[in-house]
Structure formats: structure tokens, C-alpha cells
Amino acid sequence: MIRVHLDGELREVSEGSPLSTLVSDQPAACAVAIIRPATQEQEKTESIEVSTTAGEITLELAGRELDVLERPDAEKSLVLHWTDRYAAAFGPFPSDIRPARKPHLYERGDVILGCGGYDPKTSYLLFSKSRHLADHGADETGGVVGRVVSGKAVLDRWATGDRVTKTEPVISWADTSRSFTTTDMTLTLDEGMQIVTRVEVMAQGYTPERITIEAAGSVEHLLLALQSGRFTVGRATSTHILDQRLVGTDVPAQFKRPRREGTVTVRTGGPSVGGVYIYRADVPSSPAHSVVGQVVHGIELVKLAKEGDLLSTRVVPSRIDLLGLPLPEAKKIAAARGIALAIDKDSADRIVVSQEPGTTLDVLAERAATVTTAPFAQVVDLELDDARAPESCGVFRRITGLAEHDAGMMPAFFVFDDVYLFKPKIPTTVKIYPENCPTDEVPAATLAITNDSRKGTGLVGVRLSANKEFGPTSEPFEGTNIIGRVIDTAKLKGVKERQTVYIREVKK
């Protein structure tokens, strides 16, 4: 048998076992981090990984024993006792220190062994959150027993109720030639190997005990971007990895802070606006970035990821978006999350078309939401053709709300004969280039959007009969981009001008 670490948990497997033995349920195409410790690094390590309820940190000890982290009752002893802008203290527990009764200068990340009331029986393990001068009841040396070398942002997240949940020596992986990401499930497992399968992120403003909404809008963008459970590494640099799938989406600038290792941000301005970043190293704050979360597990996978990798990712809390759901299903979800729903018309044959508040953190903070519904008969289902018109379909989703929700809306602009025209609000910066223009007869029920070659750019239309001369928006073929089809056209027949029409996308 050999011993390996899977996401921090020690496992024993038969020698020669493949990676699939441990990660058989890994999402398809998602890479895992493989860390093979060098022999000399296995013999001795001065680092300890400390898991807390707010995230993971790594301590590098300063040549002094810190037996409180190795005690069987460490989890019971190391509970957050107090925290302020300068430090956080875990304990109390007994120690043999001799307090010097004088202040010392501490830097951010220092780990200090001190005591309360100069009594070693009520000792504390303190983490310095910022540079400060204080008397923490430490010994003559100042009591610095180590430094936080990874996960410093977790220090700022600790709040009442947080505690240490696990401590274990770090398996060194400084030799990056022996560490990599892979999707090869036939890889043979070796003694001492560390495997990291996923990245877990705690959203900014969220803890199980307390919710704040200073970044609710930008956090919602994060939840939307990663709701599939995948982080697509479109760019990997020495300081960060970037998911570019929602680049081009406007995001509110809300929470500017230093971007430390493990910090997650969304870009709120510049060429990659809407991109999601996870930081591998500390960098200064930027007015173009809002902090939206912190990696609490899997920083090794972030550091080793390369361009093109897919990373299995989980964000806490999960998104609360009820739009497009049948009302009975929406009620079940709300009940499971402890959310009180106010409903305009409570009937099983209705679909949610509006939710207030619109962001997950606001809903969780209030523990309540108000939903507006519409009968199934007034919600039009449609299919979009991403294969032939990816850019135009992307624009359509953005201007109707389908990019953010399972239900969207369009205002009816003009209705004549069997033609229905809709005029969603479209930003002046959005361009609709000719794409998937028809060359022959346009079939009935075809959905189209007018491109920039015509004055009516952005106009959406559907025609209930086939036509060989004009597209669904009554434009010539060269001005028409075909983006899909309407499934239940019968629901359009009662639509009046200036009426809001609700739509749902049926995924193939």
C-alpha cells in the first residue's frame, strides 16, 4: 500500500493504482493538480497547512516548536476568541511562555504566541493582520513563532465563530518540474503524491454566520460566470489565471482591495471587462477590479494551471436565480434555502419572470424575495443557433436578459399580418455584424435580428410563414442575421404592440 493526499485527506491505495482509483467522479475534461514531493523535501518540512472555517492558510515556522497545532484537541482549543483591525487571536490554551510585559513591532502575517492577562494558562495564537506595535503577552523575543506564507487574505475574513478545523504538515512542491496538471486518469499514483481536484471559493461578503452586501452586484457576476462549475483558463501568467467567457459584460465597480494570493476579482473596466481573475501572487489593488471572493481550497491547482485547462470550481454560496422556473420548483428551492417568497399569483401553471432582490447576497441577507409570475401560455420558448450565429446569439441573450437568467423579455414593437417585431434596448457600443444571413427561402417560425448594415439594427423579428424575399424583421436577406427559431408560435398570436413578451431558451 502507498499513501497519497487527496484534497488534503490522507488515503491509502494499492501500489501501482491509477489516478482514476481516487478521482473516478471528476467532471469530464477537468484537470487535477499532481504534486510529487522531492525526496529531500519529504524528509523535513517547516511548513504547516492550517484549515479554518473561513479558508486555508500555510504557516512557515520560525524554528520554534508549536505543539498547540499538533495536539489532539487542537480543533477545540483553536477557536477565534477576538479579532480587530490589527490581529486575530485563537485560544485560549495553556503554554509555558514567560510574558515580557512590553510591546513589540509586528508585520502582517506574523504568527505570535502570546497570552491574556500575562497568564500562560490563557495563551493565544495570534495572527497579525497589519503592521502594528502591541503587547500581546509574548516573551522577550516578541513571540513570533512563524509567518503566514500562503492564504493571507483569509486573515481578513475571520469572524466570530470561526475556528481551526485541521492541521497537517505541508508536502513541499517547490520543485515545479515534478508538479503539473493533468486529465490523464491512467497516471500511476506514487508514494507521498498530493492530488488537488477542485477550487473552492468563498464569495466576498458571505459567511454562514454573517452576510454583507458591499459587493452583491459584482459577486452575482462571479456566480453567473462559474455556475457551470468550471473555470476555463483562457490566460495564465505569473500573477493570475483568467476566465474570459464573460468578457464584454458590464460589471459594477464595488469592492476595491489589495489582490492577494487566492483573491478572486472581476474586471470592471478596460479591455477584459467582465473577466474573472484568480491571483497566484500578491499584487496591488486596482480601480478596474472588484474583489468578489477568496480561494479557500485548491490554491495549488490555481498555481499550476496552464492555459486551456478546465478547473472544477465551486463557489459558496450557490446562486439564487428563480427566473424561468415553474413556480412550484421555485418555491421548493426557496424553502430549501430558507427564503420566504412573496408571490403575485400562486398557481402551479405559472413561471417566474421577475425576482426582487435580483442578487443572491441581497436575497440571503433579507431571507426574502418577491417574484412576479406569468402563465405558461404567455411565455414563448425558443431555440438559438450558436453553431451558425454565435456572435448574434450572444448579443440577443445580452439584450433580452437570457445571458443572466433562464427567462428574458422583449417589448413588442410592431405587429402586422404574420410578422412580429420586437425592439429590445441595445447599447450603442454593441455591434451586430452580418452573420448567418439567408440566401434562399426563410422557413416559418425563424427568429432573426437586423444587423448593422440596416438602420433598424437590433430589431428582432419572427414570421409565421416562409418567405423568399424578406427576413423575419422585414429586411432584405443581407440585413438579416438568423439566430434560431420560435418553438411555440401559437403563443404569439395574441401579442399586442407595446406588450412585454416573456421568453425562455430551450437548450439542445
DAPEPE-V108615 format. One line per field, one symbol per residue. ss: DSSP state (H for helix, E for strand, - for the rest). phi: phi as a letter, one per 20 degrees, with the letter a starting at -180 (. if undefined). burial: + if it has 24 or more other ideal C-beta (glycine too) atoms within 12 Angstrom, else -. Layout:
ss=???
phi=???
burial=???
//
This chain:
ss=-EEEEE--EEEEE----EHHH--------E-EEEE---HHHHH---EEEEEE--EEEEEEE-----HHH----HHHH-EEEEE---EEEEEEE----------EEE---EEEEEEHHH-HHHEEEEEE---EEE---------EEEEEEE-HHHHH------EEEEEEE------HHHEEEE-----E-----EEE-EEEEEE--E----E----HHHHHHHHHH----EEE--EE---EEEE---------------E---EEEEE--------EEEE---E-----EEEEEEEEE-HHHHHH-----EEEEEEE---------EHHHHHHHHHH---EEEE------EEEEEEE---HHHHHHH-EEEEEEEEHHHEEEEEE-----HHHHHHHHHHH------EEEEEEEEEE--EEEE-------------------E---EEEEE---------EEEE---E--E-----EHHHEEEEEEE--HHHHHH-----EEEEEE---
phi=.cdcddlndfcdcfgnfegffecfefggmeededceffgffffbcddcedecfdqdcdddfemdfcfffdfgegfffedfebbbfdbcddqebebdfdgelbfcecdgnfdcecbemldgfdeceddfebfadaddmefgfomfdrcedbngffgeefbgofbfdacbfeefcfeffdcadbdefegffdgnfdccdbddceffndbgebccdfcgfffffffffdffncdefebccfdbdcedfdfoefcfeccebgeegnfdcdedanfdgnfddceebfcffbfecdfcrbfdbnfffffefcgnfddfccddeffdcefnegggffffffffemdedddfcebfeccfdbccfedffffffelbbdcdccfgfddeebdddffdbffffffgffednffdceccbbefdbcblddcdccffcffeedcegblffccfeffmfdbcfeffcfegnfdbbdecfbedcefemdggfeddfdqbeedfgfffefdfmeedecceeef
burial=--++++++--+-+---+-+-+++--+---++++++++----+----++++++++++++++++-+-+-++----+--+++++-+--++++++++-+-+-+----+-+-+++++++++---+--+++++++----++++++--++++++++++++++++++--++++++++++++----++++++-+-+-++-++++++++++++++++---+-+++++++++++++++-++++++++---++++++++++-+++++++-++++++++++---+++++++++++---+--++++++++++++++++++--+++++++++++++++++++--++-++----+-+-+------++++++-+++++++++---+-++++---++++++++---+-+++++++++++++++++++++++-+--+++++++-+---+-+-+++++---+--++++++++-+-+++++++++--+--++++++-+-++++++++--+-++--+----++++++---
//
